[in-house]
Amino acid sequence: MTEDELNYDDIVDVWEREKDSAQPCALPKNFYERLRNYIQELKEQAEDIEMPPKDKREKRIQKQYERVKKIADHFFKERQKKVVLAAYHSSLGEKVNTENLIDRELELLEEISDLLTELKDLMFYGEYKPRTQGEVNPEEERVKEEGEDTSKESSSEEEEKQQEGEEGRGQEEQSPEVEATEDQEASPQKDSEQNIVKQEANAHEELLVHIIEDVPPFVDVDNAYELRKEDVVTLQEDIAKVLIERGKARKVKL
């Protein structure tokens, strides 16, 4: 084995350091390339083994191949999670530690940070960068197609209404009794719609809570949170209950 090759112990060591560190750990030289080569070598050896393996050596190779793939997958997920989190903080204007990131990881961090910044500018200030000439936005194309379909449907509906108007000119207008009956028939539907609105409103109830311990930054589908001790904030009920159960907050009674 040359100095450019990895072995099983090398990979386990890097994984252990990565999962125990809050920041991306320093990687051996050309780590990703050497890891790919090592996995490919094990894969080729495992493919030559008839199943089930016949002896201890073949069993060891098969088991080692599966373990290395699993460790590599866990390592990559842990590493990229840190890169994405660093990109989020960078988009907020915070200084992040990038000394142990390789070039491609730095590029990924900058790309994600730029996208988050552009999204924030678009949502809060209405700013955006024009696309280059000839570039098609799939969303705009979809809206355009839906608009054309809607226009066609509107024309068809107008023609049908015109025909119905001509056919109904000779008929007598409905009596007040008929109109009243229709209103009565429609009222259960209105009641049902009101119940649905109430249910949707209850699904988004909020609680006022007092933060009693610092909470690590986290993000849900709607917001990013940075909660500190002694904060008094209004949170969605499901998030508030989780913090209360974990001893991070208490409900404020009004």
C-alpha positions in Angstrom: 0.0 0.0 0.0 1.4 3.4 -1.0 1.1 6.6 1.0 -1.6 7.8 -1.3 -3.8 4.8 -0.4 -6.3 4.7 2.5 -7.2 1.8 4.7 -10.1 0.9 6.8 -8.6 2.4 10.0 -7.8 5.7 8.2 -11.5 6.1 7.2 -12.8 5.3 10.6 -10.4 7.8 12.2 -11.6 10.6 9.9 -15.3 9.7 10.5 -14.8 9.7 14.3 -13.1 13.1 14.2 -15.8 14.6 12.0 -18.8 13.5 14.0 -17.2 14.6 17.3 -16.4 18.1 16.0 -18.7 21.1 15.8 -16.8 22.4 12.8 -15.6 20.5 9.7 -12.4 18.7 10.6 -9.1 18.8 8.7 -9.0 16.1 6.0 -5.9 14.1 4.9 -4.5 15.2 1.6 -6.7 14.3 -1.4 -9.0 12.5 1.0 -12.1 12.3 -1.3 -10.1 11.0 -4.3 -8.3 8.4 -2.1 -11.6 7.4 -0.5 -13.2 6.8 -4.0 -10.3 4.7 -5.1 -10.5 2.6 -1.9 -14.2 2.0 -2.2 -13.8 1.1 -5.9 -11.0 -1.4 -5.1 -13.2 -3.1 -2.4 -16.1 -3.1 -4.8 -14.1 -4.9 -7.5 -12.9 -7.5 -5.0 -16.5 -8.0 -3.6 -17.9 -8.5 -7.1 -15.5 -11.3 -7.7 -16.8 -13.2 -4.7 -19.4 -15.8 -5.3 -22.4 -15.6 -2.9 -22.4 -16.8 -0.2 -18.7 -16.2 0.6 -16.7 -19.4 0.9 -14.1 -18.5 3.5 -13.1 -16.0 6.1 -11.2 -13.8 3.7 -14.1 -13.4 1.3 -16.5 -12.7 4.2 -14.1 -10.1 5.6 -13.8 -8.3 2.2 -17.6 -8.4 1.7 -18.3 -7.0 5.2 -15.5 -4.4 5.0 -16.9 -3.2 1.6 -20.4 -2.7 3.2 -19.0 -1.0 6.3 -16.8 1.4 4.3 -19.7 2.5 2.1 -21.9 3.1 5.2 -19.2 5.1 7.0 -18.5 7.1 3.9 -22.2 7.9 3.5 -22.5 9.0 7.2 -19.3 11.1 6.9 -20.6 12.9 3.8 -24.0 13.7 5.3 -22.4 15.1 8.5 -19.8 17.1 6.6 -22.4 18.6 4.1 -24.8 19.4 7.0 -22.0 21.6 8.5 -21.3 23.3 5.1 -25.0 24.1 4.6 -25.3 25.5 8.2 -22.2 27.6 7.7 -23.7 28.9 4.4 -26.9 29.9 6.3 -24.9 31.9 8.9 -22.8 33.5 6.1 -26.0 34.7 4.4 -26.9 36.5 7.6 -23.6 38.4 7.4 -21.9 36.3 10.1 -18.2 35.2 9.9 -17.8 31.5 9.6 -14.8 29.2 9.9 -13.8 27.7 6.6 -10.2 26.8 7.1 -10.8 23.0 6.8 -13.0 23.1 3.8 -11.7 21.9 0.4 -12.2 24.1 -2.7 -15.4 22.5 -3.9 -16.9 22.7 -0.4 -16.1 26.4 -0.3 -17.8 26.9 -3.7 -20.9 25.1 -2.4 -21.0 27.3 0.7 -20.7 30.4 -1.4 -23.4 29.3 -3.8 -25.9 28.4 -1.1 -25.2 31.6 0.8 -25.7 33.7 -2.4 -29.0 31.9 -3.1 -30.3 32.5 0.4 -29.3 36.2 0.2 -31.0 36.6 -3.2 -34.1 34.9 -1.8 -34.2 37.3 1.2 -33.8 40.3 -1.1 -36.5 39.1 -3.4 -38.9 38.3 -0.5 -38.3 41.5 1.5 -37.2 44.1 -1.0 -38.5 42.8 -4.3 -35.1 42.8 -5.8 -33.9 40.2 -8.3 -31.2 39.7 -10.9 -32.5 39.5 -14.5 -31.8 36.3 -16.3 -29.5 36.2 -19.4 -31.2 36.6 -22.8 -32.8 33.4 -24.0 -32.9 31.7 -20.6 -36.4 30.3 -19.9 -37.9 30.4 -16.4 -40.0 27.2 -16.1 -42.4 28.9 -13.6 -43.1 31.8 -16.0 -43.6 29.4 -18.9 -46.1 27.4 -16.8 -48.0 30.6 -15.8 -48.1 31.7 -19.4 -49.6 28.3 -20.5 -52.2 28.4 -17.7 -53.1 32.0 -18.8 -53.7 30.9 -22.4 -55.8 27.9 -21.2 -57.8 30.2 -18.9 -58.4 32.7 -21.8 -59.7 29.9 -23.9 -62.0 28.7 -21.1 -63.3 32.2 -20.5 -64.2 32.6 -24.2 -66.0 29.3 -24.2 -67.9 30.3 -21.0 -68.9 33.6 -22.5 -70.4 31.9 -25.6 -72.3 29.5 -23.4 -73.7 32.3 -21.2 -74.7 34.2 -24.3 -76.6 31.2 -25.6 -78.2 30.6 -22.2 -79.3 34.3 -22.1 -81.0 34.1 -25.5 -82.8 30.9 -24.5 -84.0 32.3 -21.2 -85.3 35.6 -22.5 -88.8 34.1 -23.1 -88.9 32.5 -19.7 -90.4 34.1 -16.6 -88.2 35.2 -13.8 -88.0 32.9 -10.7 -90.4 33.7 -7.9 -89.2 34.9 -4.5 -90.2 31.6 -3.1 -87.8 29.7 -5.4 -84.9 32.1 -4.5 -85.5 31.6 -0.8 -85.5 27.8 -1.2 -82.1 28.0 -3.0 -80.7 30.2 -0.2 -81.8 27.6 2.3 -80.3 24.8 0.4 -77.0 26.7 0.2 -76.7 27.4 3.9 -75.4 24.0 4.9 -72.6 24.4 2.4 -71.8 27.8 3.9 -71.8 26.3 7.4 -69.4 23.6 6.2 -67.1 26.1 4.7 -67.0 28.2 7.9 -66.1 25.0 9.9 -63.2 24.4 7.5 -61.9 27.9 8.0 -62.1 27.5 11.8 -60.2 24.2 11.6 -57.5 25.8 9.5 -57.2 28.7 11.9 -56.9 26.3 14.9 -54.1 24.4 13.1 -51.9 27.5 13.2 -52.5 28.5 16.8 -49.6 30.2 18.6 -48.3 30.2 22.2 -46.5 32.9 24.1 -43.4 31.4 25.8 -40.5 32.5 27.9 -37.2 31.1 26.8 -35.3 29.8 29.9 -32.2 28.3 28.1 -30.3 29.3 24.9 -31.6 27.3 22.0 -29.3 26.4 19.1 -30.3 28.0 15.8 -32.9 26.0 13.8 -35.0 26.4 10.7 -38.5 25.2 9.8 -40.4 25.5 6.5 -41.4 29.1 7.3 -38.8 30.7 9.6 -35.3 30.7 11.0 -35.0 30.9 14.7 -32.3 32.1 17.1 -33.7 32.0 20.6 -31.8 33.2 23.6 -32.4 32.9 27.3 -34.9 35.4 28.7 -36.5 36.0 25.3 -40.3 36.2 25.3 -41.7 35.2 21.9 -44.8 33.9 20.2 -44.2 30.6 18.4 -46.3 28.1 16.5 -48.0 25.7 19.0 -46.1 22.6 17.8 -42.7 24.3 18.1 -43.5 25.8 21.5 -44.6 22.4 22.9 -41.3 20.8 21.8 -39.3 23.5 23.5 -41.4 23.2 26.7 -41.1 19.4 26.8 -37.3 19.8 26.5 -37.1 22.3 29.3 -36.0 25.1 27.0 -39.1 27.3 27.5 -42.2 27.7 29.7 -45.7 28.9 28.7 -46.6 32.4 29.6 -50.1 32.6 31.0 -52.0 35.7 29.9 
